């Protein structure tokens, strides 16, 4: 029974990953410090950076210089909750 549940969860996770990775909308996940941890093909098309370029980088790669200070104030406040 446990192996069937595990197989079902793995199958669901695999389906979820394929759906998210192939979604035409940009999906970007960043950690509490604003470091990119997930970047799908929609994000590649939207922002012009490959996943390999974006992973492990600061969100600054997609935030215009003039907006970064305000962005980080809001980001830090949201992460503090």
N, C-alpha and C positions, 0 to 999 in steps of 0.2 A: 504494500500500500504506500509506504513512504517513498519508494522509488518511483511509483506512478505519479505521486504528487510532485516530486522533484522534477520529473520529466515534463509534466504539465507546466510547471513554473518556468523551466528553462525554455520551453517552447513559446510560452507567452512573452517571456523576456526577449527572445529572439525576434518574434513578430513585432513587438513594441520598438525594438532597436531599428529594425528595417523600416518601419513606418516613419519614425522620427528622422532617421538619417536621410531618407529619400523625400521627405516633405519639401515642397517648393518654397515654403515659408522659412525665413531665417529662425533657427532655434539655437540660441547661445546660452550656455550654462557657465556661470562663474562662481568661484568660491567666495568666502567672506572677505578675502583680501582683493577681490576683483580680478583674479587670475582665471583665464578661460580654461575650462575643464571639458567642455563639449562644444562642437562647432559642426553643424550639419551642412549638407550640400546647398541648402537654401541660403545659409549664411555665406557660403563661398560665392554664390551668385550675387547676393545683395551687397556684400561688403568688399568683394574682390580679393580676399585673402583665402588661400587654401587652408584646410584644416591643419595641415602640418605647420604652416606659418603661424596660425593663430593659437594653437594649443600651447598652454604654458605662458602665454603673453598676457600683459595687462589689458583690460578693456579699453585702455587709451588708444589702442589700434583702431577703434571704431568711433571714438568720441572726438569731435573736432577740438582742436587746441583751445579755442576761445570759450568752450563750454565745459572743459574738464574740471575746473575748480568747483563750479556749481554742481556738476554731476557727482563728484566725490563727496561733497557735503551731503547730498541726498542719499547716495549709496550707503555711506557710513551710518547715517541716521536709520535707514531701513534695516541694515544688518544688526544694529544694536537692539532691535526689538526682540 
